[in-house]
Amino acid sequence: MNIPNYQAYFQQRWPQLTNPHVRSLAWLLDSPCLLNANCERWTNQLTELPHINQTVAVWLVGLDKNPESLIHYLAVHPQTRLGHYAENLLAFYFLWRGELLANRVQVRSATTNTTIGEFDFLLTTPGGLEHWEFACKFYLLVAPEAMLSDYVGPNLMDNLNDKSQKIMNGQLALSQHPDAKKYLSEPVSAAKALLKGWLFYSSVETEPLNEVEPTHCRGLWCRLSDLEKMKADFFSVLSRLQWLAPAKVRQAESINFSELHTHLAQLFLVDSRPVLIAQLVPEAEFFVEVERIFVVPDEWNL
């Protein structure tokens, strides 16, 4: 099976982008979705962003040269959670397109004053008001050729099946709730889900399930004791807000394999959370990602 390397595509597509926020935004706009829109299970429930045309490409390159407006927007909407960070990047894009009516709108019960749900995005489109639910997720496949629920989160608290079920069977119906009407300027013409992210496999040969988009962004995962198999010259440990786009760093931000292994071994003594790392190669004055790997403690998910 010929599995595309998204890192190589991204670097070829966007070699001039250096600002990490702009690169993350470009990844959100240009990356494949996680779920397969041709799978009958998701019929008419998925959406995707428009293909990047010349106008958007020029805008991104210009934004990379002068990122102040994006940096200011993110500062006004500060987030440490990756999902909200990605949501803010998308909101900035929808604002630029003139489509964003509102985002992260909490719907509260008129009788109990409790939160019923939240509209991620309310967008004005030529077809009317659309409700988009957005998620950016990272899952590790722990049982090849099994079920969608075997794509599990690094913290083992959720999985791709439960997340997709929650969105499709619950969140997309929010506009039909009687208490949601007062939050809408007009009836919703469509409710769709947009799922982005990366899926990680213990082997490069593993084929995804039919429910998963065949060209999705993919990486590897291994236990610390197996890290030697991933040995290379240069690595970077990715902080959570660096998980979106393929890494592009200066040499000073890279470490060698010995330093990486020592760091992870010491870290896992006090913190059992998996760590996302990028394998790097030098390119001009930067080091760029060629593979990403979730390293987990040896006892993870046992």
N, C-alpha and C positions, 0 to 999 in steps of 0.2 A: 504493500500500500504506500503510495506516495503522499506523505503528510507534509503540507506546506510549512515552512518556517516563517512565522509571522515577523520575527525580529528582522530577518533579512529583507522582507518586503517593506517593513516600516522604515528601515534605514535608507533603502533605495528611494522610497517615496518622499521622505522628509529629511534629507541629509543636512539641510540648512537650519533646522530647528534645534535650538540649544536651551531655551528657557524651559524649566521642568513643567511649569503650569501649562504653557502652550503645547508642549509635547503631550501632556496628559489630555488636553482638550482635543488635539489632533487624533489621538488614539481613540477617544470616545466617538468621534465623528466618523472615523475611517475603519474601525475594527469590525469584524463579523459579530453577529449576535450569538448568544449561547445556544438558543433553541432553534430547531429546524422548522421553519415556517411551512415546509412541505409535508410535515408529519400531520396525519389526521387528528391526532390528539389536540393540536393547537389551532385547529381550523378557525380562521377569522379572529383570533385573539392576540396575535403578535403584530407588532409594527417595527419599522426600521427607519433610521434617519436617511434623508436623501443622499444620494451619491455626491461626493465632493466635486463640485464643478470648478471652473477656473476662478470664478468670483470668490468662492470660499477659500480656495487655495491661496490666492493673493492676500486675502484677509488674514489668514493664519500666518503667512510669512511676514506680513507687516506687523502683526501683533507680536511676533517673536522679536522683532527689532525694537518695537516700542510697546512693552507689555504693561505700561503703567495703568491703563484702564482696567485690565484684568486683575492685576495685583490689588488695585483699590477695591474692586468688587469683592474679591475674596476676603479682604481685610474687613469690609463692612459685614460680611457674612462668615465669620470665622468658624471653622469646623476642624475637629481632630478626628472625627469618624470618617472613614474612607467613603462610605456610601453617600454621606451628606456632602463631602468634598466633590465627588463626581457629580452629584445633583446640582451643586452650585456652578460647576463648569458648564453643564448643559443649560442651566438657566441663563447664564451669560450669553451663550450661543443663541438661544431662543429670543432673548431680548434684542440681540443684534439683528435677527431676522424679522423682528416686529411681530412675533407670534405669541409671546408670553403674556397671557392674561393674569395668571397667578400661579404660584407654586407653593407646595407644602401647606395647603389649606386644611386646617383641622375642622372636622365636622362634629359638632357636639349635639347631644340629645336635648331636645326641648323640654323634656320632662325630668330627666335625672342630671342633666348638665355634665354627663360623662362623655368622653371622646368615643365616637362611633367608628371613625376612620379618618383618613387623610388623603386629599387629592395631591399626588406628587406634582403633576403639571396639568393646568388648564390652558389649552392652546387655541388661538383663533386661526382657523384655516379656511380656505375657500369653500370647504364642505360644511362649515359650521364649527361649533365649539366641540373640541375633542378633549377627552380625559386620558392622559397617559400615566400609567404606573411604570416606574423605573427602578431597576435594581442592578447593582454591579457586584458580582459575586465571584468567589474563588473557592473551588472545590477540588478535593483529591479523590480519585477513583480507587477504592480500597478492595473491590471485588470485580475484576475484569469480566466482561460479557455477562453482567448481572442486571441489576435494575437501576433506575434513575436515582433511587434512594441510596445507592452505594457511592454516589458522588457526595462526599461529606465535607463540611467546613473544617478549617484547621483547628478550631476550638471544639469540634465534635458536637456542637450544639444544634446544628441544622444540616439539611441536605437539599440537593437540587430538586428532588421530588416534592418535598414538603413546601419548599419556597414557591415553586411554580404552581402547586395546588392552591396555596394561600392567595396568590395573585389572581389566578384565573377564576377560581371559584368564589372568591370573596371580595378582594379589593376592586376588581373591575366593575362590580355591581354597585359601588358606593353611590353613584349618581341616581340610582333608582330608589334609594332610601328616602322616605318622606322628609326627614330632617335635613337632607342635603339640598333640597330645592332652594332654600333661601340663600345658599352660597353660590348659586349659579345665575348668571345673567340671562341664560336661555337654556333650553333642554340640550343635553349632551347628544351629539350626533354619532359619536363613536367612542368606545372605550377600548384601549389597546395597551399591551404590555411591551416594554422595551427592556430586554435583559442583555447586559454586557458582562464581560469578565474573562477569566482564564480557568481552564481545567487542567489538572495535573495527573500524570500517569506514572506508574512504576516502571514502564517499559515504553520505548518509542514506537514499538510495533502495535500497541494496543489500539484497537478500533473503537470509536465511540458508539453509543447506542443510536438507534434511528431517531429518537426524539431530540438528539443533539445536532446542532448545525455542523456539517462535515468539515467546514473550513475554520472552525472556532480557534481562538488563541489557546495554545497548549504549552505546557511545560512538563517537568518531571518532578517526582518526589522520591525521597529515599530516607532511610534511617541513618542516624549519625554513624553507626558502625559500617555502613555501606558507602559512606561519602568518598572513600578512596577511589571508587569506580568513576567518580565525577571529577577526578583530579585534573586541574588545568593551571595555567600560570597566574591568571588574574581574576579576582572576584570582587563583588561589592555586596554588602549586606543592605537590603532595601528596607527603609522605614515604611510604615504603612501607607503614607501618602505618596510613596514612590512605586506603588504596585501597579499602576495603570499602564503607562507607556513603557516600552523597552528602555532600559537604562542607558544613559549617556553621561559619563562623568569624566572628571579630570584624573590624571594618574594618581594624584595625592589622595583621592577618595577610594582608590582600589587597595586590595590586600592580596597577599599570596596565599597559596593553599595551606601552608603551615599555620599562618596567622589566623586564617579562617577556622581551621579545625580546632585550634586552641581556644578561640573565642567562643565557638559553639559548645564545646565540651564544658567550659566553665559556666556558660550561660544556662545550660540545661541542668546544672546542679541546683539552681535556684528558681528556674522558670521553665515550665514544661511546654510552653507554647511553641509551635513550629515557627521556623524562621525562613523567610523568603530571601534567596540569594540570586545574584546574577553572575553568570560566567561571562567574562569580558575579553575582548581582543582590541589591540590598539588600532586606531584609525585616525590619521592626521594627528591633531593635538588632543583628541579625546580617546576614551575607551568606551566601546559600545557593546551592548548585550548581544550575545549569540545564543544563549540558553538561560532559562530560569528554572530554579530548583527549590522546592520546599524541602527543607531538612527538618526531620522530626526526631524527637527522642526515641531511643530504641524501644521503649515500652509504650509508645503512642498507639492507641486504638487496639491494644492487645486484650 
